[in-house]
Amino acid sequence: MNQLDFKGRTAIVTGGMQGIGAAIVKRLQDSGAKVAIWDLDGSPKVDVSDPSSVDSALRKTLAELGKIDVLVNNAGVAGKNVPTVDYPIEEWERVLRVNLTSQFLTCRAVAPHMVKAKYGRIVNIASVAGKEGNPNAVAYSASKAGVISLTKSLGKELAQAGVLVNCVTPAAAKTAIFDQMTEQHINYMLAKIPMGRFVEVGEIAALVCWLASADCTFSTGGVFDISGGRATY
């Protein structure tokens, strides 16, 4: 592993108990960062789609870590794989709340502390589906497109505040989120990747951690591809 210098740095990673989030947490910790995990399976439990839970977690994290240098918004769900015309409204609302509203809530809560400190790195996990739109995954695709636009908006707002905001757009990784997808949808995603394989969680973590580091100085509002050649822009 290439070492980045996170000594003395603090971070929040949402959805950090498994999969991509856990890989990001490990890489940050191995590079010297102190990391708070905000997760439904964490201790204490944090529901990043609920404003009061976010506010409570923020108070606890600030009390324990003293500051927040890095926020990685990773928590998310896949949602159902059904045609748009059959997509349940309540499922649409759930996926948008977990995947997009949660990132709005955490950015809204954490960014002012970074601005005050004149330093911060926010990295949002989007998806190549947010660029291209996957069939039979309308809520997931739309939510990730929203994450891209949220990133661009906030990045512009904070461009002169010392706080950089970027997102990554991975192809699919073999994590527990696959349990929420049909075999047909998984095969569709694999067939779209020119490299012929799914991305490894450690590969995503490496890109995220660079964007979260002090080495990243002139990228903000950016969308960083990690899709094995799938993305066309």
C-alpha positions in Angstrom: 0.0 0.0 0.0 1.3 3.4 -0.9 1.3 5.5 2.3 -0.4 8.9 2.5 0.2 11.1 5.4 -2.9 11.3 7.6 -1.0 11.7 10.9 -3.0 14.1 13.1 -6.0 13.9 10.7 -9.5 12.9 11.7 -12.2 11.4 9.5 -15.8 10.4 9.3 -16.8 7.5 7.1 -20.4 6.7 6.6 -21.4 3.1 6.0 -17.9 2.1 7.2 -18.7 -1.2 8.7 -18.4 -3.3 5.6 -17.5 -3.4 1.9 -16.2 -0.2 0.3 -16.6 1.8 3.5 -14.6 -0.7 5.6 -11.8 -0.7 3.0 -11.7 3.2 3.2 -11.6 3.1 7.0 -8.7 0.6 7.1 -6.7 2.6 4.6 -7.2 5.8 6.5 -6.3 4.2 9.8 -3.2 2.5 8.3 -2.1 5.9 7.1 -2.4 7.4 10.6 -5.9 8.9 10.7 -8.4 8.7 13.5 -11.7 7.5 12.1 -15.3 7.7 13.3 -17.7 5.3 11.6 -21.2 6.4 11.1 -23.2 3.3 10.3 -26.5 1.6 11.2 -24.4 -1.4 12.4 -22.0 0.9 14.3 -21.7 1.6 18.0 -23.5 3.9 18.5 -25.9 3.3 15.7 -26.0 6.2 13.3 -28.8 6.7 10.7 -27.3 9.2 8.2 -30.7 9.6 6.5 -32.1 11.1 9.8 -31.2 14.7 10.6 -31.4 14.2 14.4 -29.2 11.1 14.3 -26.6 13.0 12.2 -26.6 15.9 14.6 -26.2 13.6 17.6 -23.3 11.7 15.9 -21.6 15.0 15.0 -21.6 16.2 18.6 -20.2 12.8 19.8 -17.5 12.8 17.1 -16.4 16.4 17.8 -16.2 15.5 21.5 -14.0 12.5 20.8 -11.9 13.7 17.9 -11.9 17.5 18.5 -12.1 18.3 14.8 -13.2 16.8 11.4 -10.7 17.0 8.5 -12.3 14.4 6.2 -15.8 13.3 5.5 -16.4 10.3 3.2 -20.0 9.7 2.3 -20.2 6.1 1.4 -23.5 4.8 3.0 -26.0 3.6 0.4 -28.4 0.9 -0.9 -29.0 -0.6 -4.3 -32.8 -0.6 -4.3 -35.0 -2.9 -6.4 -34.3 -4.0 -9.9 -37.6 -3.5 -11.7 -38.7 -1.3 -14.7 -39.3 2.3 -13.9 -43.1 2.0 -14.7 -43.4 -0.7 -12.0 -41.0 0.9 -9.5 -42.7 1.3 -6.1 -43.0 4.9 -4.9 -42.0 4.1 -1.4 -38.9 2.3 -2.6 -38.0 5.3 -4.8 -38.3 7.5 -1.7 -36.3 5.2 0.5 -33.4 4.9 -2.0 -33.2 8.6 -2.6 -33.3 9.3 1.2 -30.5 6.8 2.0 -28.3 7.5 -1.1 -28.7 11.2 -1.6 -30.5 13.0 1.2 -28.0 11.4 3.7 -25.1 13.0 1.8 -26.8 16.4 1.9 -27.4 16.0 5.6 -23.9 15.1 6.5 -22.3 17.7 4.2 -24.7 20.3 5.7 -23.7 19.4 9.2 -20.0 18.9 8.8 -19.0 21.5 6.2 -19.3 24.5 8.6 -16.8 23.0 10.9 -14.3 22.5 8.1 -14.9 26.1 6.8 -14.2 27.4 10.3 -10.9 25.4 10.4 -10.1 26.6 6.8 -9.4 22.9 5.9 -11.4 20.0 4.8 -11.8 17.2 2.3 -15.2 15.8 1.4 -15.4 12.7 -0.8 -18.8 11.4 -1.9 -19.3 7.9 -3.3 -21.4 8.1 -6.5 -21.5 5.5 -9.2 -21.0 5.1 -12.9 -24.7 4.5 -12.9 -25.1 8.2 -12.0 -23.5 9.1 -15.3 -25.1 6.5 -17.6 -28.3 5.3 -15.9 -28.7 1.6 -15.4 -31.9 0.0 -16.7 -34.2 -1.4 -14.0 -32.4 0.7 -11.4 -34.0 4.1 -11.7 -33.8 5.1 -8.1 -30.2 4.0 -7.6 -29.2 5.7 -10.9 -31.1 8.9 -10.1 -29.7 9.1 -6.6 -26.1 8.7 -7.7 -26.7 11.4 -10.4 -27.9 13.6 -7.6 -24.7 12.9 -5.7 -22.6 14.1 -8.6 -24.6 17.4 -8.8 -24.5 17.8 -5.0 -20.7 17.5 -5.3 -20.4 20.0 -8.0 -22.6 22.5 -6.3 -20.9 22.3 -2.9 -17.5 22.2 -4.5 -18.1 25.6 -6.1 -19.6 27.0 -2.9 -16.5 26.1 -0.8 -13.8 26.5 -3.5 -12.1 29.4 -1.7 -12.7 28.1 1.9 -9.9 25.5 2.0 -12.5 22.7 1.7 -12.4 20.5 -1.4 -15.4 18.4 -2.4 -15.1 15.6 -4.9 -16.9 12.4 -5.8 -15.9 9.0 -7.3 -17.9 7.0 -9.8 -17.0 3.3 -9.4 -18.3 0.4 -11.4 -19.8 -2.3 -9.3 -17.8 -4.0 -6.6 -18.5 -7.5 -5.1 -19.9 -6.5 -1.7 -23.0 -7.2 0.3 -24.9 -4.7 -1.9 -25.0 -7.5 -4.5 -27.4 -9.3 -2.3 -29.9 -6.6 -3.1 -29.6 -7.2 -6.9 -30.9 -9.7 -9.4 -28.4 -12.1 -11.1 -29.5 -10.6 -14.4 -28.6 -7.1 -13.3 -25.2 -8.2 -11.9 -24.4 -9.8 -15.3 -25.5 -6.7 -17.1 -23.1 -4.6 -15.1 -20.2 -7.0 -15.6 -20.8 -7.1 -19.4 -20.4 -3.3 -19.5 -16.9 -3.2 -18.1 -14.2 -3.4 -20.7 -11.7 -4.8 -18.2 -14.0 -7.8 -17.7 -14.0 -7.7 -13.9 -15.6 -5.9 -11.0 -13.6 -3.2 -9.2 -11.9 -4.2 -5.9 -12.9 -2.3 -2.8 -9.2 -1.6 -2.1 -8.9 0.1 -5.5 -11.7 2.4 -4.6 -10.3 3.1 -1.2 -6.9 4.1 -2.8 -8.6 6.8 -5.0 -10.8 8.0 -2.2 -7.9 8.4 0.2 -5.9 10.4 -2.2 -8.9 12.8 -2.7 -9.2 13.0 1.1 -5.5 13.8 1.6 -3.6 17.1 1.7 -1.9 16.0 -1.6 -5.2 16.8 -3.3 -5.0 20.6 -3.6 -6.6 21.8 -6.9 -9.4 19.4 -7.6 -12.9 20.3 -6.3 -16.3 19.6 -7.7 -14.7 16.8 -9.6 -16.0 13.5 -10.7 -13.3 10.8 -10.7 -13.9 7.7 -12.8 -13.0 4.2 -11.5 -15.0 2.0 -13.8 -12.6 -0.3 -15.6 -13.1 1.6 -18.9 -16.9 1.6 -18.8 -17.4 5.4 -18.5 -17.4 7.4 -21.7 -17.0 10.8 -20.0 
